[in-house]
Amino acid sequence: MNNRLRVLRAEHQWSQQDLAERLGVSRQSVNAIETGKYDPSLPLAFRIADVFALPIEAIFLRE
């Protein structure tokens, strides 16, 4: 699944570790989501959307 996670994280000037701590996941998980190697669960996708105060559709894009 394509996503805008890296761009949004950069806009907030957060490292992968910063975002991981906000989400309660590992830095490796954030990296895997950003690179498309891992699709987050629905609850995690909602947490990501909440952290950025955006709808899920604004972060995760259809391929």
Backbone as a printed PyTorch tensor [residue, N CA C, xyz], in Angstrom:
tensor([[[ 0.8470, -1.1680,  0.0000],
         [ 0.0000,  0.0000,  0.0000],
         [ 0.9010,  1.2420,  0.0000]],

        [[ 0.6360,  2.1510, -0.8920],
         [ 1.3860,  3.4010, -0.9200],
         [ 0.9160,  4.3010,  0.2150]],

        [[ 1.8340,  5.1300,  0.6950],
         [ 1.4530,  6.0410,  1.7750],
         [ 2.3160,  7.2900,  1.7400]],

        [[ 1.8670,  8.2930,  2.4770],
         [ 2.5670,  9.5820,  2.5660],
         [ 3.2510,  9.7440,  3.9180]],

        [[ 3.4910,  8.6600,  4.5950],
         [ 4.0040,  8.7130,  5.9540],
         [ 5.3460,  9.4320,  6.0470]],

        [[ 6.2670,  9.1310,  5.1550],
         [ 7.5930,  9.7570,  5.1900],
         [ 7.4760, 11.2690,  5.0040]],

        [[ 6.6490, 11.6900,  4.0630],
         [ 6.4650, 13.1280,  3.7940],
         [ 5.8520, 13.8190,  5.0080]],

        [[ 4.8160, 13.2290,  5.5680],
         [ 4.1570, 13.8280,  6.7350],
         [ 5.1040, 13.8950,  7.9290]],

        [[ 5.8730, 12.8510,  8.1160],
         [ 6.8280, 12.8180,  9.2210],
         [ 7.8640, 13.9250,  9.0380]],

        [[ 8.3440, 14.1000,  7.8110],
         [ 9.3340, 15.1460,  7.5310],
         [ 8.7450, 16.5400,  7.7520]],

        [[ 7.4820, 16.7260,  7.3730],
         [ 6.8310, 18.0190,  7.5840],
         [ 6.7730, 18.3840,  9.0650]],

        [[ 6.6590, 17.3760,  9.9140],
         [ 6.6150, 17.6020, 11.3590],
         [ 8.0100, 17.5860, 11.9890]],

        [[ 9.0260, 17.3260, 11.1510],
         [10.4180, 17.2410, 11.6020],
         [10.6020, 16.1820, 12.6870]],

        [[ 9.9380, 15.0440, 12.4770],
         [10.0490, 13.9160, 13.3920],
         [10.9510, 12.8710, 12.7740]],

        [[11.7540, 12.2490, 13.5940],
         [12.5250, 11.0890, 13.1470],
         [11.5910,  9.8800, 13.1460]],

        [[12.0670,  8.7880, 12.5830],
         [11.2740,  7.5570, 12.6490],
         [11.0720,  7.1530, 14.1000]],

        [[12.0780,  7.3540, 14.9330],
         [11.9700,  7.0180, 16.3490],
         [10.9130,  7.8760, 17.0410]],

        [[10.8770,  9.1800, 16.7200],
         [ 9.8630, 10.0750, 17.3020],
         [ 8.4550,  9.5750, 16.9840]],

        [[ 8.2290,  9.2510, 15.7150],
         [ 6.9070,  8.7690, 15.3120],
         [ 6.6050,  7.4310, 15.9630]],

        [[ 7.5850,  6.5570, 16.0060],
         [ 7.3830,  5.2410, 16.6250],
         [ 6.9350,  5.3850, 18.0760]],

        [[ 7.5600,  6.2870, 18.8050],
         [ 7.1860,  6.4980, 20.2100],
         [ 5.7700,  7.0330, 20.3340]],

        [[ 5.3800,  7.9120, 19.4320],
         [ 4.0090,  8.4510, 19.4540],
         [ 2.9750,  7.3650, 19.1580]],

        [[ 3.3810,  6.3890, 18.3380],
         [ 2.4630,  5.3200, 17.9300],
         [ 2.5330,  4.0880, 18.8200]],

        [[ 3.5780,  3.9770, 19.6180],
         [ 3.7400,  2.7960, 20.4570],
         [ 4.2100,  1.5790, 19.6860]],

        [[ 5.0250,  1.8230, 18.6460],
         [ 5.5930,  0.7340, 17.8520],
         [ 7.1020,  0.9370, 17.7630]],

        [[ 7.7890,  0.0120, 17.1290],
         [ 9.2400,  0.1370, 16.9720],
         [ 9.5760,  1.0470, 15.7900]],

        [[10.8000,  1.5450, 15.7990],
         [11.2800,  2.3490, 14.6830],
         [11.2990,  1.5000, 13.4130]],

        [[11.6210,  0.2190, 13.5670],
         [11.6540, -0.6830, 12.4260],
         [10.2700, -0.8240, 11.7880]],

        [[ 9.2250, -0.7960, 12.6200],
         [ 7.8600, -0.8740, 12.0880],
         [ 7.5330,  0.3550, 11.2590]],

        [[ 7.9280,  1.5210, 11.7560],
         [ 7.6910,  2.7660, 11.0040],
         [ 8.4290,  2.6920,  9.6670]],

        [[ 9.6760,  2.2430,  9.6890],
         [10.4490,  2.1170,  8.4540],
         [ 9.7800,  1.1560,  7.4840]],

        [[ 9.3080,  0.0260,  7.9680],
         [ 8.6660, -0.9700,  7.1120],
         [ 7.3760, -0.4330,  6.4900]],

        [[ 6.6200,  0.3460,  7.2450],
         [ 5.4010,  0.9440,  6.7000],
         [ 5.7650,  1.9750,  5.6370]],

        [[ 6.7380,  2.8310,  5.9380],
         [ 7.1470,  3.8690,  4.9870],
         [ 7.6320,  3.2830,  3.6660]],

        [[ 8.3480,  2.1840,  3.7250],
         [ 8.9040,  1.5840,  2.5140],
         [ 7.9510,  0.6090,  1.8290]],

        [[ 6.7680,  0.4280,  2.3920],
         [ 5.7730, -0.4420,  1.7790],
         [ 6.0060, -1.9200,  2.0170]],

        [[ 6.9050, -2.2540,  2.9320],
         [ 7.1780, -3.6570,  3.2290],
         [ 6.1750, -4.2400,  4.2150]],

        [[ 5.4040, -3.3660,  4.8440],
         [ 4.4380, -3.8020,  5.8550],
         [ 3.2250, -2.8850,  5.7800]],

        [[ 2.0410, -3.4740,  5.7190],
         [ 0.7980, -2.7060,  5.7750],
         [ 0.3120, -2.7250,  7.2150]],

        [[ 0.0560, -1.5520,  7.7900],
         [-0.3560, -1.5090,  9.1890],
         [-1.7470, -2.1110,  9.3880]],

        [[-1.9720, -2.6020, 10.5940],
         [-3.3120, -3.0750, 10.9420],
         [-4.2510, -1.8710, 10.9320]],

        [[-5.5270, -2.1270, 10.8960],
         [-6.4980, -1.0300, 10.9050],
         [-6.3860, -0.1810, 12.1700]],

        [[-6.2650, -0.7820, 13.3590],
         [-6.0890,  0.0580, 14.5550],
         [-4.8370,  0.9380, 14.4900]],

        [[-3.7380,  0.4010, 13.9480],
         [-2.5240,  1.2030, 13.8270],
         [-2.7170,  2.3010, 12.7890]],

        [[-3.3940,  2.0100, 11.7000],
         [-3.6640,  3.0330, 10.6880],
         [-4.4750,  4.1760, 11.2980]],

        [[-5.4380,  3.8560, 12.1510],
         [-6.2120,  4.9000, 12.8220],
         [-5.3380,  5.7130, 13.7740]],

        [[-4.4110,  5.0560, 14.4750],
         [-3.4920,  5.7900, 15.3680],
         [-2.6150,  6.7390, 14.5650]],

        [[-2.1360,  6.2670, 13.4150],
         [-1.3190,  7.1210, 12.5510],
         [-2.1270,  8.3350, 12.1030]],

        [[-3.3490,  8.0980, 11.6720],
         [-4.2150,  9.2030, 11.2490],
         [-4.4450, 10.1850, 12.3910]],

        [[-4.6570,  9.6730, 13.5880],
         [-4.8680, 10.5380, 14.7500],
         [-3.6370, 11.3810, 15.0620]],

        [[-2.4540, 10.7840, 14.9770],
         [-1.2090, 11.5090, 15.2670],
         [-1.0470, 12.6960, 14.3210]],

        [[-1.4190, 12.5120, 13.0610],
         [-1.2830, 13.5850, 12.0820],
         [-2.5570, 14.4160, 11.9290]],

        [[-3.6050, 14.0580, 12.6500],
         [-4.8950, 14.7590, 12.5890],
         [-5.4070, 14.8360, 11.1460]],

        [[-5.3220, 13.6900, 10.4690],
         [-5.7830, 13.5870,  9.0880],
         [-6.6470, 12.3410,  8.9340]],

        [[-7.5120, 12.3250,  7.9220],
         [-8.2450, 11.0830,  7.6510],
         [-7.2870, 10.0290,  7.0760]],

        [[-7.5960,  8.7860,  7.2910],
         [-6.7580,  7.6980,  6.7920],
         [-6.5100,  7.8400,  5.2900]],

        [[-7.5190,  8.2600,  4.5350],
         [-7.4020,  8.3660,  3.0830],
         [-6.3640,  9.4040,  2.6700]],

        [[-6.0460, 10.3390,  3.5430],
         [-5.0410, 11.3530,  3.2170],
         [-3.6180, 10.8370,  3.4460]],

        [[-3.4930,  9.6870,  4.0770],
         [-2.1790,  9.1150,  4.3900],
         [-1.9100,  7.8820,  3.5490]],

        [[-2.8980,  6.9930,  3.4780],
         [-2.7350,  5.7380,  2.7360],
         [-3.4850,  5.8270,  1.4270]],

        [[-2.7780,  5.4930,  0.3480],
         [-3.3050,  5.6810, -1.0050],
         [-3.5020,  4.3440, -1.6910]],

        [[-4.5450,  4.2740, -2.4920],
         [-4.7530,  3.0640, -3.3010],
         [-3.6570,  2.9590, -4.3230]],

        [[-3.2780,  1.7450, -4.6240],
         [-2.2040,  1.5390, -5.6180],
         [-2.7640,  1.6110, -7.0110]]])
